[in-house]
């Protein structure tokens, strides 16, 4: 009777050796390279094809890829198995410890088979014959690996050196990392080396004991995360704070290179790890000249080449032994003998913050720059500005209404200082871009209301006013002061006679009451209490740059430089390309979920401000930071169902706030405009796509001049009113879009 074998598929990694096809948001296991399904789907089908014996099948995958995983699982009978989702990658040792724990808890001391998700094994019958051949050794307590007899000196694979054999099972002498060519030639000649397939078979208790002997910390931290996991029909989910505590190390280093008595089964199946363009050339359907040609390609007099286009026409003449791979936004060309070195290209792109490693461009992007220009212009100047310059103005009490209903009637809500300031800013920007409405009157109306009702005894500004203008909350908040300064800068540029004086008074208050005495940024409020946030500093940076634009005084640029220093030293995480939101008084990330909280919308805002500051200061390297923030937000921060930015995601890209608001979509437009031509790819199609999604989901479904501010993860409206505080985001982004496409229109 056949033994139960509990199978686990490891679906992690990026597959950067197959760039530009394989990327962080779409790694190689989700690609269909041979026309019969993704690598992951084919791996799962192979596991279900065991001729006899119980075989529950589990999948260990990134929680970020949950939707892709469920699509590949559709229609497959996993015999009681299912997906186990990692909230963050912790390498293969953690994955195998998780597989062992799951097996022990549900199936006892059964045999465990662990396979990669992205290898080409075209002979399922022979695969299972090889696995069954190792079952006896695994049942006896040995850790079993599977080796392929080399056919050429391959430098892209790890090797296993073996000694004597008994019953077709070899004793493993050592594991060897990927060698150079001369060493690989020596291995081939020696005859005692096999390619390492990365497939493992073991008894659950044997692997548990190995972890206890060599890496007890990995076992204990994985067990803690597993015990705290929650399950539903879609899979098992582990808490981030526990799972990220697991040491990140490969199973080879953690266990296999240290354990004794490891056995190797010579694999009889056809195997290729599809880790290079050479490997795809080896297994692909070749023509008479040995070429693998995929997509819209014309190849003349070419030999032994992998030529692929995932978009426009690709033509090649007299190419021999080369890989040419073209996608919508990148092209890779190299001799196939050097195609392993594509990782060097990826590393170089990563250093400079190029977007092309992190996300895959949408296939439905509008290519023509300015395609949305007419619609944007009409909505701004014929619909929304006329509405908000009338219905949005409180002619009775002064200032501007905090929100409108979808019937365009004002809602009697308290008036936040930041909203009053933002309306002043929006009308000033619109006026500078050619709006012929009563901008000067509206700017004066807003500033007069703010100054008459909203000043504090110290010379600052209150946080909130009642509808009638009386003070509701007198807190002096850095965020509100940044908005006031921004509004006053643009009012000054519009010719308002009071703006400069009020701006100087506000700067005096800022220096006296909100500046941290340690010269590390600004306090949240004048009482100096509470956690610290990066967001008010971002808006202060925005205000300082506006005042530099308004006056040309370098003192404002020096103020901005201090916030840039905070960004470099504390806000930006260089490993994940993310921006922290919440910090303690020493600028260390807050404990718990807050410390991992990042907002795609703020990534976009920072990106455009960094490019602006780089242009004014000459610190050109900041554009690289801007590209990294943008790439991180696009790769990890978008709802794939709608293409809209989530409210918040973790540093690992897991959604924390599923709501998509309108302002991050507007800031994505600004960021793409700022980055276009800054040393990265042509982002004009990206700009059009971002504008298109803003209109598709937020503007077009709303009554004229209004917008849907909040949308759930399925694209359904959650909005009950239209907040005025969003108006400035939309006016600024869309006027910048019109500016950027003006030459095209002319």
C-alpha positions as CSV (number, residue, x, y, z in Angstrom):
1,X,0.0,0.0,0.0
2,X,1.4,3.4,-1.0
3,X,2.3,5.8,1.8
4,X,0.8,9.2,2.3
5,X,3.0,11.9,1.0
6,X,2.0,15.5,1.9
7,X,3.2,17.8,-0.9
8,X,4.1,21.4,-0.6
9,X,4.8,23.8,-3.5
10,X,7.1,26.8,-2.7
11,X,5.9,29.8,-4.7
12,X,8.3,32.6,-3.7
13,X,11.0,34.7,-5.3
14,X,11.0,37.0,-8.3
15,X,12.9,35.1,-11.0
16,X,15.0,38.1,-11.9
17,X,17.1,36.0,-14.3
18,X,14.1,36.1,-16.6
19,X,13.7,39.8,-16.6
20,X,12.2,41.7,-18.3
21,X,9.3,39.2,-18.3
22,X,9.6,38.2,-14.7
23,X,9.1,41.1,-12.2
24,X,8.3,41.6,-8.6
25,X,4.5,41.9,-9.2
26,X,4.5,39.1,-11.8
27,X,7.2,36.5,-11.0
28,X,8.1,33.7,-13.3
29,X,5.9,31.0,-11.7
30,X,2.8,32.9,-13.0
31,X,4.0,33.0,-16.6
32,X,3.0,30.6,-19.3
33,X,6.2,29.8,-21.2
34,X,4.9,26.8,-23.2
35,X,1.2,27.5,-23.9
36,X,-0.2,24.9,-21.4
37,X,-0.6,27.0,-18.3
38,X,1.5,28.9,-15.8
39,X,4.6,27.2,-14.2
40,X,2.6,27.1,-10.9
41,X,-0.4,25.5,-12.4
42,X,1.7,22.9,-14.2
43,X,3.5,22.1,-10.9
44,X,0.2,21.6,-9.1
45,X,-1.2,19.4,-11.9
46,X,2.0,17.2,-11.7
47,X,1.5,16.7,-8.0
48,X,-2.2,15.7,-8.5
49,X,-1.0,13.0,-11.0
50,X,0.5,10.6,-8.4
51,X,-0.6,7.2,-9.6
52,X,-1.5,5.8,-6.2
53,X,-1.5,7.0,-2.6
54,X,-2.9,9.9,-0.6
55,X,-1.3,13.2,-1.6
56,X,-2.7,16.3,0.0
57,X,-1.2,19.3,-1.8
58,X,-0.4,22.6,-0.1
59,X,1.0,25.8,-1.6
60,X,3.3,28.2,0.3
61,X,3.0,31.6,-1.4
62,X,3.2,35.3,-0.8
63,X,0.0,36.9,0.5
64,X,0.5,39.6,-2.1
65,X,-0.1,37.1,-4.8
66,X,-3.2,35.6,-3.3
67,X,-5.5,36.5,-6.2
68,X,-3.0,35.0,-8.8
69,X,-2.7,31.8,-6.6
70,X,-6.5,31.3,-6.4
71,X,-6.8,31.7,-10.2
72,X,-4.2,28.9,-10.7
73,X,-5.9,26.7,-8.1
74,X,-9.3,26.9,-9.8
75,X,-10.5,23.5,-10.8
76,X,-7.7,21.5,-9.1
77,X,-8.5,18.9,-6.4
78,X,-5.8,19.4,-3.8
79,X,-7.0,16.4,-1.7
80,X,-7.6,18.4,1.4
81,X,-4.7,20.8,1.0
82,X,-4.7,24.5,0.2
83,X,-2.7,27.7,0.3
84,X,-0.6,28.9,3.2
85,X,0.2,32.6,2.7
86,X,3.3,34.2,4.0
87,X,2.8,37.9,4.9
88,X,6.5,38.5,4.0
89,X,9.2,36.4,2.5
90,X,11.5,34.7,5.0
91,X,13.4,32.3,2.6
92,X,13.2,28.6,2.2
93,X,14.1,27.5,5.7
94,X,11.0,29.2,7.1
95,X,8.8,27.7,4.3
96,X,10.0,24.2,5.0
97,X,9.6,24.7,8.8
98,X,6.0,25.8,8.0
99,X,5.4,22.8,5.8
100,X,6.7,20.5,8.6
101,X,4.5,22.1,11.2
102,X,1.4,21.8,9.0
103,X,2.1,18.2,8.4
104,X,2.7,17.3,12.0
105,X,-0.4,19.1,13.1
106,X,-2.7,17.6,10.5
107,X,-1.2,14.4,9.3
108,X,1.3,13.4,12.0
109,X,4.7,12.0,11.1
110,X,4.0,11.6,7.4
111,X,6.4,12.0,4.5
112,X,6.7,15.5,3.2
113,X,7.6,16.4,-0.4
114,X,8.7,20.0,-1.1
115,X,9.0,21.2,-4.6
116,X,9.7,24.6,-6.3
117,X,6.8,26.1,-8.3
118,X,8.8,27.3,-11.3
119,X,10.7,24.2,-12.7
120,X,9.9,22.5,-16.0
121,X,9.3,18.8,-15.4
122,X,7.6,17.4,-18.4
123,X,7.4,13.7,-17.4
124,X,5.0,13.4,-14.4
125,X,5.1,9.6,-14.3
126,X,8.9,9.5,-14.1
127,X,8.8,12.3,-11.5
128,X,6.7,10.2,-9.2
129,X,8.8,7.1,-9.8
130,X,11.8,9.0,-8.6
131,X,9.9,10.3,-5.6
132,X,8.7,6.8,-4.7
133,X,12.3,5.6,-5.1
134,X,13.4,7.9,-2.2
135,X,10.4,7.1,0.1
136,X,12.1,4.2,1.9
137,X,15.2,6.3,2.8
138,X,12.9,9.2,3.9
139,X,10.8,6.8,6.0
140,X,13.9,5.6,7.7
141,X,14.6,9.2,8.8
142,X,17.0,10.4,6.2
143,X,16.6,13.7,4.4
144,X,16.3,13.0,0.7
145,X,17.3,15.2,-2.2
146,X,17.1,14.6,-6.0
147,X,19.9,15.1,-8.5
148,X,20.1,15.3,-12.2
149,X,23.1,13.9,-14.1
150,X,24.8,16.9,-15.8
151,X,24.9,16.9,-19.6
152,X,27.0,20.1,-19.9
153,X,29.1,22.4,-17.6
154,X,26.2,24.5,-16.3
155,X,27.1,27.5,-14.2
156,X,23.5,28.4,-13.3
157,X,22.8,25.4,-11.1
158,X,23.9,24.3,-7.6
159,X,25.6,20.8,-7.4
160,X,25.5,17.8,-5.2
161,X,28.6,15.7,-4.7
162,X,27.9,12.0,-3.9
163,X,29.8,8.9,-2.8
164,X,28.8,5.3,-2.8
165,X,25.3,4.0,-3.6
166,X,23.2,1.3,-2.1
167,X,20.0,0.2,-3.9
168,X,20.2,3.2,-6.2
169,X,20.4,5.7,-3.3
170,X,23.6,7.8,-3.0
171,X,25.2,9.3,0.1
172,X,25.6,13.0,-0.2
173,X,29.2,14.2,0.5
174,X,28.5,18.0,0.1
175,X,26.4,20.7,-1.6
176,X,28.2,23.1,-3.9
177,X,27.0,26.6,-4.9
178,X,26.8,27.7,-8.5
179,X,30.4,27.3,-9.9
180,X,32.3,29.2,-12.5
181,X,32.8,27.6,-15.9
182,X,36.2,25.9,-15.2
183,X,34.9,24.4,-12.0
184,X,31.7,23.2,-13.7
185,X,33.8,21.5,-16.4
186,X,35.7,19.7,-13.6
187,X,32.5,18.6,-12.0
188,X,31.2,17.2,-15.3
189,X,34.5,15.3,-15.8
190,X,34.6,13.9,-12.3
191,X,31.2,12.1,-12.7
192,X,30.3,12.3,-9.0
193,X,28.4,15.6,-9.2
194,X,24.7,16.1,-9.9
195,X,22.6,19.2,-10.5
196,X,20.6,20.1,-7.4
197,X,16.9,20.2,-8.3
198,X,15.9,21.9,-5.0
199,X,13.3,19.1,-4.3
200,X,13.2,17.6,-0.8
201,X,11.6,14.4,0.7
202,X,11.6,13.8,4.4
203,X,9.7,12.5,7.4
204,X,8.1,15.4,9.2
205,X,9.7,14.4,12.6
206,X,13.1,14.1,11.0
207,X,13.0,17.7,9.7
208,X,11.7,18.9,13.0
209,X,14.6,17.2,14.8
210,X,17.1,18.8,12.3
211,X,15.7,22.2,13.1
212,X,16.0,21.5,16.8
213,X,19.6,20.5,16.3
214,X,20.8,23.3,14.0
215,X,18.3,26.2,13.9
216,X,15.9,26.0,16.9
217,X,15.2,29.7,16.6
218,X,13.8,29.3,13.1
219,X,11.6,26.5,14.4
220,X,10.3,28.3,17.4
221,X,9.5,31.6,15.7
222,X,7.8,29.7,12.8
223,X,5.8,27.7,15.3
224,X,4.7,30.9,17.1
225,X,3.5,32.4,13.8
226,X,1.8,29.2,12.7
227,X,-0.1,28.8,16.0
228,X,-1.4,32.4,15.7
229,X,-2.5,31.9,12.2
230,X,-6.1,32.3,11.1
231,X,-7.8,30.2,8.4
232,X,-10.8,30.6,6.1
233,X,-11.9,29.1,2.8
234,X,-9.2,31.0,0.9
235,X,-6.3,29.8,2.9
236,X,-4.2,30.2,6.1
237,X,-2.8,33.6,7.0
238,X,-0.1,34.4,9.6
239,X,0.3,37.6,11.5
240,X,3.0,39.8,10.0
241,X,4.7,40.8,13.3
242,X,5.3,37.1,14.2
243,X,6.3,35.9,10.8
244,X,8.8,38.6,10.1
245,X,10.6,37.7,13.3
246,X,11.7,34.4,11.7
247,X,15.4,34.5,10.7
248,X,15.6,34.6,6.9
249,X,18.0,31.9,5.6
250,X,17.8,29.2,3.0
251,X,17.2,25.6,3.9
252,X,20.6,24.7,2.3
253,X,22.5,26.9,4.7
254,X,20.2,26.2,7.7
255,X,20.0,22.4,7.5
256,X,21.2,20.6,4.4
257,X,24.8,21.6,4.5
258,X,25.0,20.7,8.2
259,X,23.0,17.5,8.5
260,X,24.5,14.0,8.3
261,X,23.3,11.0,6.4
262,X,21.5,12.9,3.6
263,X,20.5,10.7,0.7
264,X,20.3,11.5,-3.0
265,X,18.0,9.9,-5.6
266,X,19.2,10.2,-9.2
267,X,16.2,11.7,-10.9
268,X,15.0,10.0,-14.1
269,X,12.6,12.8,-15.1
270,X,13.3,15.6,-17.6
271,X,14.1,18.7,-15.6
272,X,14.9,22.3,-16.2
273,X,14.7,25.1,-13.6
274,X,13.9,27.7,-16.4
275,X,16.4,30.1,-14.7
276,X,17.7,31.7,-17.8
277,X,16.9,32.5,-21.4
278,X,19.2,29.7,-22.4
279,X,17.1,27.2,-20.5
280,X,13.9,28.5,-22.3
281,X,15.8,28.0,-25.6
282,X,16.6,24.5,-24.6
283,X,13.0,23.4,-23.8
284,X,11.1,25.6,-26.2
285,X,9.6,24.7,-29.6
286,X,12.5,25.4,-32.0
287,X,12.3,25.9,-35.7
288,X,14.7,24.3,-38.2
289,X,17.4,26.8,-37.4
290,X,17.2,26.1,-33.7
291,X,15.3,29.4,-32.9
292,X,12.5,29.7,-30.4
293,X,10.4,32.6,-31.8
294,X,7.4,33.9,-29.8
295,X,5.1,36.8,-30.5
296,X,5.1,39.4,-33.4
297,X,8.6,38.6,-34.7
298,X,10.3,38.5,-38.1
299,X,13.6,36.7,-37.9
300,X,15.8,36.2,-41.0
301,X,19.0,34.1,-41.1
302,X,19.0,33.7,-37.4
303,X,20.3,30.6,-35.6
304,X,20.0,29.1,-32.1
305,X,18.4,32.2,-30.7
306,X,15.5,32.9,-28.3
307,X,13.5,35.8,-29.8
308,X,10.4,37.0,-28.1
309,X,8.2,40.1,-28.4
310,X,5.3,40.7,-26.0
311,X,4.1,43.7,-27.9
312,X,5.2,45.6,-31.0
313,X,6.9,44.1,-34.0
314,X,10.4,42.8,-33.3
315,X,12.7,42.1,-36.3
316,X,16.1,40.5,-36.3
317,X,18.6,39.6,-39.1
318,X,21.6,37.2,-38.8
319,X,21.5,36.8,-35.1
320,X,23.2,33.7,-33.8
321,X,23.2,32.3,-30.2
322,X,21.4,35.4,-28.7
323,X,18.4,36.1,-26.6
324,X,16.3,39.1,-27.6
325,X,13.3,39.7,-25.3
326,X,11.1,42.8,-25.8
327,X,8.2,43.9,-23.6
328,X,6.0,47.0,-23.6
329,X,8.6,49.0,-21.7
330,X,12.0,47.1,-21.9
331,X,14.2,45.2,-24.3
332,X,17.0,42.7,-23.3
333,X,19.7,41.5,-25.7
334,X,22.6,39.2,-24.8
335,X,24.4,36.1,-26.1
336,X,22.5,33.2,-24.6
337,X,25.8,32.0,-23.1
338,X,25.7,35.2,-21.0
339,X,22.0,35.4,-20.3
340,X,22.6,34.3,-16.6
341,X,24.1,37.7,-16.1
342,X,20.7,39.5,-16.5
343,X,20.7,39.7,-12.8
344,X,23.5,42.3,-13.1
345,X,21.1,44.4,-15.2
346,X,18.4,44.1,-12.6
347,X,20.8,45.0,-9.8
348,X,21.8,48.1,-11.7
349,X,18.2,49.1,-12.4
350,X,17.4,48.6,-8.7
351,X,20.2,50.9,-7.6
352,X,18.9,53.7,-9.7
353,X,15.2,53.1,-8.7
354,X,14.1,52.2,-12.2
355,X,10.4,51.2,-12.3
356,X,10.9,48.3,-14.8
357,X,12.0,45.8,-12.1
358,X,9.0,46.3,-9.9
359,X,5.8,46.3,-12.0
360,X,4.5,45.2,-15.3
361,X,2.8,47.8,-17.5
362,X,-0.9,47.3,-18.2
363,X,-1.7,46.0,-21.6
364,X,-4.6,48.4,-22.0
365,X,-2.7,51.6,-21.5
366,X,-3.5,54.6,-23.8
367,X,-0.3,55.3,-25.7
368,X,-1.1,58.7,-27.1
369,X,0.0,61.5,-24.9
370,X,-2.8,64.0,-24.2
371,X,-5.6,61.6,-24.9
372,X,-7.5,62.8,-21.9
373,X,-6.8,66.5,-22.4
374,X,-10.2,67.5,-23.7
375,X,-12.1,65.7,-21.0
376,X,-9.8,67.0,-18.3
377,X,-10.1,70.6,-19.5
378,X,-13.9,70.5,-19.7
379,X,-14.3,68.9,-16.3
380,X,-12.0,71.4,-14.6
381,X,-13.1,74.7,-16.3
382,X,-16.7,73.9,-17.2
383,X,-17.9,71.7,-14.4
384,X,-16.0,71.6,-11.1
385,X,-14.5,75.1,-10.8
386,X,-17.9,76.8,-11.6
387,X,-19.5,74.6,-9.0
388,X,-17.0,75.0,-6.1
389,X,-16.7,78.7,-6.7
390,X,-20.4,79.1,-6.1
391,X,-22.0,76.2,-4.1
392,X,-18.8,75.6,-2.3
393,X,-18.5,79.2,-0.9
394,X,-20.2,80.1,2.4
395,X,-21.4,83.6,1.5
396,X,-23.3,84.0,4.9
397,X,-20.6,83.1,7.5
398,X,-17.5,83.4,5.3
399,X,-14.9,80.8,4.2
400,X,-15.8,77.7,2.3
401,X,-18.0,74.7,3.1
402,X,-16.3,71.6,4.3
403,X,-18.3,69.3,2.0
404,X,-21.1,69.2,-0.5
405,X,-23.8,66.5,-0.8
406,X,-24.3,64.8,-4.2
407,X,-27.2,67.2,-4.7
408,X,-24.6,70.0,-4.6
409,X,-26.1,71.4,-1.4
410,X,-23.6,72.4,1.3
411,X,-23.3,70.2,4.4
412,X,-23.1,72.1,7.7
413,X,-20.0,70.6,9.0
414,X,-17.2,72.2,11.1
415,X,-14.7,74.0,8.9
416,X,-11.1,72.6,9.2
417,X,-8.4,75.2,8.7
418,X,-6.6,72.9,6.2
419,X,-9.7,72.8,4.0
420,X,-10.1,76.6,4.0
421,X,-6.4,77.0,3.1
422,X,-6.6,74.3,0.4
423,X,-9.6,76.1,-1.3
424,X,-7.6,79.3,-1.4
425,X,-4.7,77.4,-3.0
426,X,-6.9,75.7,-5.6
427,X,-8.4,78.9,-6.8
428,X,-5.0,80.5,-7.0
429,X,-3.6,77.6,-9.0
430,X,-6.6,77.6,-11.3
431,X,-6.3,81.3,-11.9
432,X,-2.6,81.0,-12.8
433,X,-3.6,78.3,-15.3
434,X,-6.1,80.5,-17.1
435,X,-9.4,80.2,-15.2
436,X,-11.4,83.3,-15.8
437,X,-13.6,83.0,-12.7
438,X,-13.6,85.3,-9.7
439,X,-10.3,83.9,-8.3
440,X,-9.1,87.1,-6.6
441,X,-12.4,87.6,-4.8
442,X,-12.4,84.0,-3.6
443,X,-8.8,84.1,-2.4
444,X,-9.5,87.3,-0.5
445,X,-12.8,85.8,0.9
446,X,-11.0,82.8,2.2
447,X,-8.0,84.6,3.7
448,X,-10.2,87.2,5.4
449,X,-12.3,84.5,7.0
450,X,-9.2,82.5,8.1
451,X,-7.4,85.6,9.5
452,X,-10.5,87.1,11.2
453,X,-11.6,83.9,13.0
454,X,-8.7,81.4,13.0
455,X,-5.7,83.2,14.6
456,X,-4.4,82.1,18.0
457,X,-2.9,84.4,20.7
458,X,0.6,83.1,19.8
459,X,0.2,84.1,16.2
460,X,-0.6,80.6,14.9
461,X,-3.8,79.1,13.4
462,X,-6.5,77.0,15.0
463,X,-7.4,73.6,13.8
464,X,-11.2,73.8,13.4
465,X,-13.9,76.4,13.2
466,X,-17.7,76.0,13.6
467,X,-19.8,76.8,10.6
468,X,-20.4,80.4,11.9
469,X,-16.6,81.0,12.3
470,X,-16.3,80.5,16.1
471,X,-13.4,78.4,17.3
472,X,-14.2,74.7,17.7
473,X,-10.7,73.4,18.3
474,X,-7.9,75.8,19.0
475,X,-5.0,73.3,18.7
476,X,-2.1,74.6,16.7
477,X,-1.3,71.7,14.4
478,X,1.7,71.5,12.1
479,X,-0.4,69.9,9.3
480,X,-2.8,72.9,9.3
481,X,0.1,75.3,9.3
482,X,1.6,73.7,6.3
483,X,-1.6,74.1,4.4
484,X,-1.9,77.7,5.5
485,X,1.6,78.4,4.3
486,X,1.0,76.7,1.0
487,X,-2.1,78.7,0.4
488,X,-0.5,82.0,1.3
489,X,2.5,81.4,-1.0
490,X,0.1,80.9,-4.0
491,X,-2.1,83.8,-2.9
492,X,1.0,86.0,-2.8
493,X,1.9,84.9,-6.3
494,X,-1.7,85.8,-7.3
495,X,-1.2,89.3,-6.0
496,X,-3.1,89.1,-2.7
497,X,-2.0,92.1,-0.6
498,X,-2.2,90.3,2.8
499,X,-0.5,87.0,1.9
500,X,3.1,88.0,2.4
501,X,2.6,89.5,5.8
502,X,0.5,86.6,7.0
503,X,3.1,84.2,5.7
504,X,5.9,85.9,7.6
505,X,3.9,85.8,10.8
506,X,3.2,82.1,10.3
507,X,6.9,81.4,9.7
508,X,7.6,83.3,13.0
509,X,5.1,81.1,14.8
510,X,6.5,77.9,13.2
511,X,10.0,78.7,14.3
512,X,9.0,79.7,17.9
513,X,6.4,77.0,18.7
514,X,6.5,74.1,16.3
515,X,10.2,73.6,15.6
516,X,11.7,70.7,17.5
517,X,14.4,72.3,19.8
518,X,16.7,69.4,18.8
519,X,16.5,70.5,15.2
520,X,14.9,67.2,14.1
521,X,11.9,68.4,12.2
522,X,8.7,69.8,13.6
523,X,6.3,68.9,16.4
524,X,2.8,67.7,15.6
525,X,1.3,70.4,17.8
526,X,2.6,73.3,19.8
527,X,2.3,71.3,23.1
528,X,4.9,68.9,21.7
529,X,3.0,65.8,22.7
530,X,2.1,62.7,20.8
531,X,3.7,60.5,18.2
532,X,5.6,61.9,15.2
533,X,4.4,61.6,11.6
534,X,6.2,62.0,8.3
535,X,3.0,63.4,6.6
536,X,3.0,66.9,8.2
537,X,6.7,67.2,7.2
538,X,5.9,66.3,3.7
539,X,3.3,69.1,3.5
540,X,5.7,71.5,5.1
541,X,8.2,70.6,2.4
542,X,5.5,71.4,-0.1
543,X,4.9,74.8,1.5
544,X,8.6,75.7,1.7
545,X,9.1,74.9,-2.0
546,X,6.0,77.0,-2.8
547,X,7.5,80.0,-0.8
548,X,10.8,79.5,-2.6
549,X,8.9,79.7,-5.9
550,X,7.0,82.8,-4.7
551,X,10.0,84.8,-3.4
552,X,13.2,83.2,-4.7
553,X,14.6,83.3,-1.2
554,X,17.1,80.5,-0.5
555,X,16.1,80.5,3.2
556,X,13.0,78.6,2.2
557,X,15.1,76.1,0.3
558,X,17.3,75.6,3.4
559,X,14.1,74.9,5.4
560,X,13.2,72.3,2.8
561,X,16.6,70.8,2.9
562,X,16.2,70.0,6.6
563,X,13.1,67.9,5.8
564,X,14.9,66.2,3.0
565,X,17.6,65.2,5.5
566,X,14.8,63.6,7.7
567,X,13.5,61.8,4.7
568,X,17.0,60.3,4.0
569,X,17.8,59.4,7.6
570,X,14.5,58.3,9.0
571,X,11.4,58.3,6.7
572,X,12.7,56.2,3.8
573,X,13.4,52.5,4.1
574,X,16.1,51.6,1.6
575,X,15.4,47.9,1.6
576,X,11.7,47.9,0.8
577,X,11.6,51.3,-0.9
578,X,8.8,52.4,1.4
579,X,8.1,55.5,3.4
580,X,7.2,55.2,7.1
581,X,4.3,57.1,8.5
582,X,4.4,56.8,12.3
583,X,7.4,57.3,14.6
584,X,8.3,57.8,18.3
585,X,10.0,60.8,19.7
586,X,13.4,59.5,18.6
587,X,12.2,59.0,15.0
588,X,12.2,55.2,15.3
589,X,9.2,53.4,13.7
590,X,6.2,53.0,16.0
591,X,5.6,49.6,17.5
592,X,3.1,47.2,16.0
593,X,1.1,47.7,12.8
594,X,1.7,51.4,12.8
595,X,5.4,50.9,12.3
596,X,4.7,48.9,9.2
597,X,2.0,51.2,7.8
598,X,2.8,52.9,4.5
599,X,0.5,54.9,2.2
600,X,0.8,54.7,-1.6
601,X,-0.7,58.1,-1.9
602,X,2.1,59.6,0.2
603,X,4.7,57.8,-1.8
604,X,3.3,59.6,-4.9
605,X,3.3,63.0,-3.1
606,X,6.8,62.6,-1.9
607,X,8.0,61.5,-5.3
608,X,6.9,64.7,-7.0
609,X,8.2,66.9,-4.2
610,X,11.6,65.1,-4.3
611,X,11.9,65.8,-8.0
612,X,10.9,69.4,-7.5
613,X,13.5,69.8,-4.7
614,X,16.2,68.0,-6.9
615,X,15.6,70.5,-9.7
616,X,15.9,73.5,-7.3
617,X,18.8,72.3,-5.3
618,X,20.9,70.3,-7.8
619,X,20.7,67.2,-5.6
620,X,19.9,65.1,-8.7
621,X,20.3,61.7,-6.8
622,X,16.9,62.5,-5.1
623,X,15.2,61.6,-8.4
624,X,16.3,58.0,-7.8
625,X,14.6,58.0,-4.4
626,X,11.5,59.4,-6.1
627,X,11.5,56.6,-8.7
628,X,11.8,54.0,-5.9
629,X,8.9,55.4,-4.0
630,X,6.8,55.5,-7.2
631,X,7.8,51.9,-8.2
632,X,7.1,50.6,-4.7
633,X,3.6,52.2,-4.7
634,X,2.7,50.9,-8.2
635,X,4.1,47.4,-7.5
636,X,2.7,46.9,-4.0
637,X,0.1,49.5,-3.4
638,X,-2.5,49.0,-6.1
639,X,-5.8,47.1,-6.0
640,X,-5.4,44.8,-9.1
641,X,-9.2,44.7,-9.6
642,X,-9.5,48.5,-10.1
643,X,-5.9,49.7,-10.6
644,X,-6.5,52.2,-7.9
645,X,-4.1,52.8,-4.9
646,X,-5.1,51.3,-1.6
647,X,-5.4,53.5,1.4
648,X,-2.4,51.7,3.1
649,X,-0.2,48.7,2.7
650,X,2.5,47.1,4.8
651,X,6.1,47.5,4.0
652,X,5.8,44.0,2.5
653,X,2.9,45.0,0.2
654,X,0.0,43.5,2.2
655,X,-3.2,45.7,2.1
656,X,-3.9,47.3,5.4
657,X,-6.6,49.8,4.3
658,X,-8.6,48.4,1.3
659,X,-10.4,51.7,0.6
660,X,-9.3,53.6,-2.5
661,X,-9.7,57.4,-2.1
662,X,-9.6,59.9,-4.9
663,X,-6.6,61.9,-3.7
664,X,-4.0,59.2,-4.0
665,X,-5.0,58.7,-7.7
666,X,-4.6,62.4,-8.3
667,X,-1.1,62.3,-6.6
668,X,-0.2,59.3,-8.8
669,X,-0.8,61.6,-11.8
670,X,1.5,64.3,-10.4
671,X,4.2,61.8,-9.6
672,X,4.2,60.2,-13.0
673,X,4.4,63.7,-14.6
674,X,7.3,64.7,-12.3
675,X,9.2,61.5,-13.1
676,X,8.6,61.5,-16.8
677,X,12.0,62.4,-18.4
678,X,13.9,62.3,-15.1
679,X,16.1,59.4,-16.2
680,X,13.7,56.6,-16.1
681,X,11.3,55.2,-18.7
682,X,8.8,57.1,-20.8
683,X,5.9,57.6,-18.4
684,X,3.5,59.3,-20.8
685,X,1.4,56.1,-21.3
686,X,1.5,55.7,-17.5
687,X,0.3,59.3,-17.0
688,X,-2.7,58.7,-19.4
689,X,-3.5,55.5,-17.6
690,X,-3.5,57.2,-14.2
691,X,-5.7,60.0,-15.4
692,X,-8.0,57.5,-17.1
693,X,-8.5,55.5,-13.8
694,X,-9.1,58.7,-11.9
695,X,-12.0,59.5,-14.2
696,X,-13.2,55.9,-14.6
697,X,-13.7,55.3,-10.9
698,X,-13.9,58.7,-9.2
699,X,-15.1,61.4,-11.5
700,X,-17.3,60.0,-14.3
701,X,-19.7,58.1,-12.0
702,X,-20.4,61.3,-9.9
703,X,-22.7,64.2,-10.7
704,X,-21.2,67.1,-12.7
705,X,-18.4,68.9,-10.9
706,X,-18.3,66.3,-8.1
707,X,-16.4,63.1,-7.4
708,X,-16.7,59.8,-5.6
709,X,-14.1,60.0,-2.9
710,X,-14.2,56.5,-1.4
711,X,-14.3,53.2,-3.3
712,X,-14.2,49.7,-1.8
713,X,-11.9,46.9,-3.0
714,X,-14.5,45.7,-5.5
715,X,-15.0,49.1,-7.1
716,X,-18.2,50.1,-5.3
717,X,-18.8,53.6,-4.0
718,X,-18.7,54.2,-0.2
719,X,-19.1,57.9,-0.5
720,X,-21.9,59.7,1.3
721,X,-20.7,63.3,0.5
722,X,-18.0,65.2,-1.4
723,X,-15.2,66.5,0.8
724,X,-13.8,69.9,-0.2
725,X,-10.4,69.0,1.0
726,X,-9.9,66.8,-2.1
727,X,-10.5,69.7,-4.5
728,X,-6.9,71.0,-4.2
729,X,-5.5,67.5,-5.1
730,X,-7.6,67.3,-8.2
731,X,-7.0,70.9,-9.4
732,X,-3.3,70.7,-8.9
733,X,-2.9,67.3,-10.6
734,X,-5.1,68.0,-13.6
735,X,-3.7,71.5,-14.2
736,X,-0.2,69.9,-14.3
737,X,-1.5,67.3,-16.7
738,X,-2.8,70.1,-19.0
739,X,0.5,71.9,-18.7
740,X,2.4,68.8,-19.6
741,X,0.3,68.1,-22.7
742,X,-0.1,71.7,-23.9
743,X,2.7,71.3,-26.5
744,X,0.9,68.3,-27.9
745,X,-2.4,70.2,-28.2
746,X,-0.7,73.1,-29.9
